[in-house]
Amino acid sequence: MAKKLFVGNLSYNMTDEQLKAVFAPFGNIVSANIVFDKFSHRSKGFGFVEFETEDQAKAAMEALDGTEQEGRNIAVKEALPRPEKPQM
């Protein structure tokens, strides 16, 4: 399993710091980022959390998937690698 987790169905008001605080009890966090629309600058309702070890990421995923955060039931899954952009 990868060390990076996808977190979906986030509250549109959640900040990077709040996301980090939710996952902090499960281990050392390398990064916690919510994805924002580049034009409207509003949250897209999902983000990514990266842990130092796979065991920490797995523990967080098992404990937090489906739990309520900020009034919404979040989805926590293993992040897939980014697809390569086609060369022109």
CYANA upper distance limits for C-alpha pairs under 8 A (distance plus 0.5 A):
  1 MET  CA     54 GLU  CA      6.74
  1 MET  CA     58 LYS  CA      8.06
  1 MET  CA     78 GLU  CA      7.51
  2 ALA  CA     54 GLU  CA      6.59
  2 ALA  CA     57 ALA  CA      8.29
  2 ALA  CA     78 GLU  CA      6.99
  2 ALA  CA     79 ALA  CA      7.65
  3 LYS  CA     50 GLU  CA      6.14
  3 LYS  CA     51 PHE  CA      5.82
  3 LYS  CA     52 GLU  CA      7.21
  3 LYS  CA     53 THR  CA      6.43
  3 LYS  CA     54 GLU  CA      5.31
  3 LYS  CA     56 GLN  CA      8.44
  3 LYS  CA     57 ALA  CA      6.11
  3 LYS  CA     78 GLU  CA      8.40
  4 LYS  CA     48 PHE  CA      7.26
  4 LYS  CA     49 VAL  CA      6.22
  4 LYS  CA     50 GLU  CA      4.66
  4 LYS  CA     51 PHE  CA      6.84
  4 LYS  CA     57 ALA  CA      7.56
  4 LYS  CA     78 GLU  CA      6.96
  4 LYS  CA     79 ALA  CA      6.07
  5 LEU  CA     48 PHE  CA      6.00
  5 LEU  CA     49 VAL  CA      5.70
  5 LEU  CA     50 GLU  CA      6.64
  5 LEU  CA     57 ALA  CA      7.48
  5 LEU  CA     61 MET  CA      8.07
  5 LEU  CA     76 VAL  CA      7.10
  5 LEU  CA     77 LYS  CA      6.16
  5 LEU  CA     78 GLU  CA      5.15
  5 LEU  CA     79 ALA  CA      5.18
  6 PHE  CA     46 PHE  CA      7.94
  6 PHE  CA     47 GLY  CA      6.56
  6 PHE  CA     48 PHE  CA      5.25
  6 PHE  CA     49 VAL  CA      7.23
  6 PHE  CA     75 ALA  CA      8.37
  6 PHE  CA     76 VAL  CA      6.23
  6 PHE  CA     77 LYS  CA      5.71
  6 PHE  CA     78 GLU  CA      6.32
  6 PHE  CA     79 ALA  CA      5.22
  7 VAL  CA     46 PHE  CA      6.05
  7 VAL  CA     47 GLY  CA      5.73
  7 VAL  CA     48 PHE  CA      6.23
  7 VAL  CA     49 VAL  CA      7.87
  7 VAL  CA     74 ILE  CA      7.19
  7 VAL  CA     75 ALA  CA      6.07
  7 VAL  CA     76 VAL  CA      5.13
  7 VAL  CA     77 LYS  CA      7.09
  8 GLY  CA     45 GLY  CA      6.89
  8 GLY  CA     46 PHE  CA      4.87
  8 GLY  CA     47 GLY  CA      7.08
  8 GLY  CA     74 ILE  CA      6.16
  8 GLY  CA     75 ALA  CA      5.39
  8 GLY  CA     76 VAL  CA      6.98
  9 ASN  CA     45 GLY  CA      5.99
  9 ASN  CA     46 PHE  CA      6.47
  9 ASN  CA     72 ARG  CA      7.22
  9 ASN  CA     73 ASN  CA      7.23
  9 ASN  CA     74 ILE  CA      5.53
  9 ASN  CA     75 ALA  CA      6.78
 10 LEU  CA     14 MET  CA      7.48
 10 LEU  CA     45 GLY  CA      5.17
 10 LEU  CA     46 PHE  CA      6.02
 10 LEU  CA     47 GLY  CA      8.35
 10 LEU  CA     69 GLN  CA      8.03
 10 LEU  CA     70 GLU  CA      8.28
 10 LEU  CA     72 ARG  CA      7.08
 10 LEU  CA     73 ASN  CA      8.30
 10 LEU  CA     74 ILE  CA      6.48
 11 SER  CA     45 GLY  CA      6.55
 11 SER  CA     69 GLN  CA      8.19
 11 SER  CA     70 GLU  CA      6.54
 11 SER  CA     71 GLY  CA      7.80
 11 SER  CA     72 ARG  CA      6.91
 12 TYR  CA     42 ARG  CA      7.99
 12 TYR  CA     43 SER  CA      5.85
 12 TYR  CA     44 LYS  CA      7.53
 12 TYR  CA     45 GLY  CA      5.92
 13 ASN  CA     43 SER  CA      8.00
 14 MET  CA     18 GLN  CA      6.66
 14 MET  CA     19 LEU  CA      7.37
 14 MET  CA     70 GLU  CA      8.05
 15 THR  CA     19 LEU  CA      6.77
 15 THR  CA     34 ILE  CA      7.50
 16 ASP  CA     20 LYS  CA      6.68
 16 ASP  CA     32 ALA  CA      6.41
 16 ASP  CA     33 ASN  CA      5.79
 16 ASP  CA     34 ILE  CA      6.29
 17 GLU  CA     21 ALA  CA      6.70
 17 GLU  CA     32 ALA  CA      8.12
 18 GLN  CA     22 VAL  CA      6.89
 19 LEU  CA     23 PHE  CA      7.17
 19 LEU  CA     32 ALA  CA      7.00
 19 LEU  CA     33 ASN  CA      8.16
 19 LEU  CA     34 ILE  CA      8.36
 20 LYS  CA     24 ALA  CA      6.34
 20 LYS  CA     29 ILE  CA      7.87
 20 LYS  CA     31 SER  CA      8.30
 20 LYS  CA     32 ALA  CA      5.98
 20 LYS  CA     49 VAL  CA      7.99
 21 ALA  CA     25 PRO  CA      8.20
 23 PHE  CA     27 GLY  CA      8.08
 23 PHE  CA     29 ILE  CA      8.25
 23 PHE  CA     49 VAL  CA      8.35
 23 PHE  CA     60 ALA  CA      7.10
 24 ALA  CA     28 ASN  CA      7.17
 24 ALA  CA     29 ILE  CA      7.07
 26 PHE  CA     56 GLN  CA      6.25
 26 PHE  CA     57 ALA  CA      8.03
 26 PHE  CA     59 ALA  CA      7.07
 26 PHE  CA     60 ALA  CA      6.07
 27 GLY  CA     51 PHE  CA      7.36
 27 GLY  CA     52 GLU  CA      8.10
 27 GLY  CA     56 GLN  CA      5.89
 27 GLY  CA     57 ALA  CA      8.32
 28 ASN  CA     51 PHE  CA      6.36
 28 ASN  CA     52 GLU  CA      6.34
 28 ASN  CA     56 GLN  CA      8.26
 29 ILE  CA     49 VAL  CA      7.70
 29 ILE  CA     50 GLU  CA      6.37
 29 ILE  CA     51 PHE  CA      5.04
 29 ILE  CA     52 GLU  CA      6.76
 30 VAL  CA     49 VAL  CA      8.17
 30 VAL  CA     50 GLU  CA      5.82
 30 VAL  CA     51 PHE  CA      5.86
 30 VAL  CA     52 GLU  CA      6.60
 31 SER  CA     48 PHE  CA      8.33
 31 SER  CA     49 VAL  CA      6.21
 31 SER  CA     50 GLU  CA      5.68
 31 SER  CA     51 PHE  CA      7.79
 32 ALA  CA     47 GLY  CA      7.95
 32 ALA  CA     48 PHE  CA      6.27
 32 ALA  CA     49 VAL  CA      4.85
 32 ALA  CA     50 GLU  CA      6.92
 33 ASN  CA     47 GLY  CA      5.96
 33 ASN  CA     48 PHE  CA      5.91
 33 ASN  CA     49 VAL  CA      7.02
 34 ILE  CA     43 SER  CA      7.41
 34 ILE  CA     44 LYS  CA      8.33
 34 ILE  CA     45 GLY  CA      8.03
 34 ILE  CA     46 PHE  CA      6.45
 34 ILE  CA     47 GLY  CA      4.49
 34 ILE  CA     48 PHE  CA      6.98
 35 VAL  CA     43 SER  CA      6.49
 35 VAL  CA     44 LYS  CA      6.36
 35 VAL  CA     45 GLY  CA      7.82
 35 VAL  CA     46 PHE  CA      6.55
 35 VAL  CA     47 GLY  CA      5.75
 35 VAL  CA     48 PHE  CA      8.48
 36 PHE  CA     41 HIS  CA      6.11
 36 PHE  CA     42 ARG  CA      5.85
 36 PHE  CA     43 SER  CA      4.83
 36 PHE  CA     44 LYS  CA      5.91
 37 ASP  CA     41 HIS  CA      5.49
 37 ASP  CA     42 ARG  CA      6.03
 37 ASP  CA     43 SER  CA      6.78
 37 ASP  CA     44 LYS  CA      6.71
 48 PHE  CA     79 ALA  CA      8.09
 50 GLU  CA     57 ALA  CA      7.96
 51 PHE  CA     56 GLN  CA      6.92
 51 PHE  CA     57 ALA  CA      6.22
 52 GLU  CA     56 GLN  CA      7.84
 53 THR  CA     57 ALA  CA      7.07
 54 GLU  CA     58 LYS  CA      6.59
 55 ASP  CA     59 ALA  CA      6.65
 56 GLN  CA     60 ALA  CA      6.74
 57 ALA  CA     61 MET  CA      6.61
 58 LYS  CA     62 GLU  CA      6.64
 59 ALA  CA     63 ALA  CA      6.61
 60 ALA  CA     64 LEU  CA      6.31
 61 MET  CA     65 ASP  CA      6.13
 61 MET  CA     76 VAL  CA      5.97
 61 MET  CA     77 LYS  CA      6.92
 61 MET  CA     78 GLU  CA      8.38
 64 LEU  CA     74 ILE  CA      8.09
 64 LEU  CA     75 ALA  CA      8.34
 64 LEU  CA     76 VAL  CA      7.20
 65 ASP  CA     74 ILE  CA      6.68
 65 ASP  CA     75 ALA  CA      5.51
 65 ASP  CA     76 VAL  CA      5.19
 65 ASP  CA     77 LYS  CA      7.99
 66 GLY  CA     73 ASN  CA      5.72
 66 GLY  CA     74 ILE  CA      5.76
 66 GLY  CA     75 ALA  CA      6.03
 66 GLY  CA     76 VAL  CA      7.95
 67 THR  CA     72 ARG  CA      8.45
 67 THR  CA     73 ASN  CA      5.65
 67 THR  CA     74 ILE  CA      6.37
 67 THR  CA     75 ALA  CA      8.40
 68 GLU  CA     72 ARG  CA      5.65
 68 GLU  CA     73 ASN  CA      4.73
 68 GLU  CA     74 ILE  CA      6.76
 69 GLN  CA     73 ASN  CA      6.74
 69 GLN  CA     74 ILE  CA      7.14
